Structures are given as structure tokens and as C-alpha cells.
Amino acid sequence: MSDQTLPQAPETSGKSLSPQAPPVGLTRRKLLGTAGATGLVVGAAGGAAGYAAAPEQATPLSSIGSGQEMFHVKHQPGITQGLQARGHLVAFDLAAGAGRKEAAALLRRWSETARRLMAGEAAKDDDTDVARDAGPSSLTVTFGFGHSFFARTGLEKQRPVSLDPLPDFSSDQLDLSRSHGDLWVQIGANDALVAFHALRAIQKDAGRAAKVRWQMNGFNRTPGATAHPMTARNLMGQIDGTRNPKPAEADFAKRIFVPESGADSGSGPGSNDPAWMANGSYAVVRRIRMLLDDWEQLSAHAQEQVIGRRKSDGAPLTGGAETAEMDLEKTDANGDLVVPINAHARITRPDQNGGAAMLRRPFSYHDGIDADGVPDAGLLFVCWQADPLRGFVTVQRKLDRGDALSKYIRHESSGLFAVPGGAAEGEYVGQRLLEG
């Protein structure tokens, strides 16, 4: 986790669909009231009537359901959009014997499915009807390639240098079976059924060409759940992501996306990337388990000392509002630094890391309680940058040398993926790589 502002999911996102008139019918409350008053009998004459739990009153598509993101865009969807309420991350390995031809056919199928589902349409073949009654719900589907993909498809010469494996870090306790992969798909939506529908469609489309290597489920706060848009909180209860780079900043694109000119762009981030990566980005994916039982034993004051920010509103301990500049030199009456030298927010600041910046767009996760009663919960960390060596690696190396938060988290899986630019009309994602 790093001290950067997460993009906020607005109450409405993208294009809205026309609301539909609500159907007239018996509400659940009326049904239960009738059952209570008359002693409704179910199953007479050998039959059975089943009543699914339903809202008290049917309503047209809400602002959440009607939000729509476009598939054919300059940068793939799912990078700069606001946080979504539900997410799935899934990695695939190509099947034995599958190569470049099969990968191209798969990306063509996946792209068409993503386009249709993001528009609120059914999948082309054998739709499951899971999302039949829902709008697009700001669904995004994002595709990337892992390091191993290029050897499997005979495209080693097209593999970017920036995709070289990440170095080892002292906080790593990686499960390799839940790390890496030939192909990576990120799915996000503001409705859980819409997100699952997309996940199932993508898995079915893989057919015999690829098999799931690992899959993870995450969530964020639902848009509209707070009185006003605000930076998200993580499962530690902290405002998480105050200093995320913003699209309105002049150098945002340079930090996050590979330039269109690729190798001709000079010596900046993305300057050594192949042409097929133009307008793309690199995603670092980490499953970070939070040791919540240990964390929650700390007082609120002690937690704030670990982070370097107030828990209530995310403001720096040196004062001001959430976005106020942190005074790294400020001391208290005893001459001690107000923001401790090992505070997470101090260590991760771009000006403490040579300007290194990454766009963080994570999901929280909770995978149940283990046999010892300890929650398996934390952060599905996803960050985007034009150059992972200058972005994630720079910051993580600094954290490795003495971040106070490291005692309360554990990195359990890892992946790095090259995410090409968006597909133009009539193209599929990755076409310039696979058919170039």
C-alpha cells in the first residue's frame, strides 16, 4: 500500500441507459403479510410454489446500473476509471500445444465478449443470463500479457524489457501457484452479479486454449454509500491512497502510459518499449494479506504513527486537511519528528523516491477465517505505471528498508503484466502484437 489518492467512483459513470418502467406485481412484504394473515400453504396437491427474496418495490435502473464504460478507447478500460464495488482478477496459462494462433483467436473472442458485456448486452454464445436484468453497471474488462506468454507464442523478440521479473523483496512470502501467468484479466463492476457474469463468460471463452492458473475476488465501497465522494478506506480502517496521481496533472500520462512513439520517445518511461505497447501500461498485482488481529490490538494513536496520517480523515499528522502537504521536518515539544521516520506515508512519498509514481487501483478481499480463527483478508493491490522499475520497484525497495507497516502485512502472491493500449474499432486487444 502506498500514500496516493485513489480515483473516486462517481455516483454516475459514463453513458446512462434509459430507465425502464417498473413492473406491477405482488411485493414480498404484501406476500408475507398475506401468508401471516391467512396461513398460506405451499405444496398443496404435490406442487410447490417458490418465492425468491426480492426488493419491496421494483425500481428502474438506478444510476449505478446505468453507468457504462466504452471498450474501444485509447487506453484499455479499468485503469483510470473510478473504483468499482466488485472485482475479479484471474490469470490463465495457455494450454499445452496452444501457441500464437490460438492466443490470437482467444483474444479476439475475449475482446468481443468484453465489448458486448460492457455495453449491457448478452454474450454472443450461450449467455448464462446471470446479468439479464441488470444494466452495464460500469463494467470494465482489462487484458494483459505475462512474461511467460512470449515464449509460449514464439514472440520473445517482442517481449518488453520492462516485463523482466520483479526482484525479491524481504516482505515476500509468495505462493507461486497464485502468482504470474501467461494471460491476466481484470474485471470490475458496480454490481456483483454483473462482475460474476463477466468472469464466467471470460472463463467459458477460454475453452481449450487456456486454463485458469489462479483467480481472486475483491470489493470496494459501493458508489453512493457515503454522503459525499471521498478517498476509499482499506480493511485497516485507514484512508488509503491520498497521493495517487490524477489524470488532470500535466505529467500523468507520462508516468502511467507508454508513449505512442515507443522507442523514439527519448529516455523517459516507456522509451524502450515495442510499438505494440503504445498507449499501454504495466500492472503490478500483489495479494497483500493484512494481519488484522495484530493491527487491531494497536491504539488509534499507534496506528496513526505507523501510517503518518490521522485515521479519522487521512490528514497528515502535521496538520491540515487530507490533501495538505506533509511537513516532514516538523517536530513536537520533545524534539521528535511528528511524522515518524519509518511512517508509511513518509516513505512512499514520490519526493522521497526520486519522483516515482504509480496509479493504485486496488480491491479489498476477504477469503474467510482460517482454522485458527484468523481472517484471511487484505488488499488485492493493483498499480499502473509506464515503467515498473521506476514505479513499483523503486517504492517497494524503499519500503523493504524499514516501513513501519511491514510488520502488519504480508505479500503472498505477485504478478507483472504488460497491458497494451485499447483496441480500435474493428480490432481486438493485442492484435498489433499477435498479428504484427
Secondary structure by P-SEA (a helix, b strand, c coil): cccccccccccccccccccccccccccaaaaaaaaaacccccccccbbbbbcccccccccccccccbbbbccccccccccccccccbbbbbbcccccccaaaaaaaaaaaaaaaaaaaaccccccccccccccccccbbbbbbbccccccccccccccccccccccccccccccccccccccbbbbbbcccaaaaaaaaaaaaaaacccccccccccccccccccccccccccccccccccccccccccccccccccccccccccccccccccccccccbbbbbbbbbbbaaaaaaaccaaaaaaaacccccccccccccccccccccccccccccccccccccccccccccccbbbbbbbbbbbbccccccccccccccbbbbcccccccaaaaaaaaaacccccccccccccbbbbbccccccccccccccccc
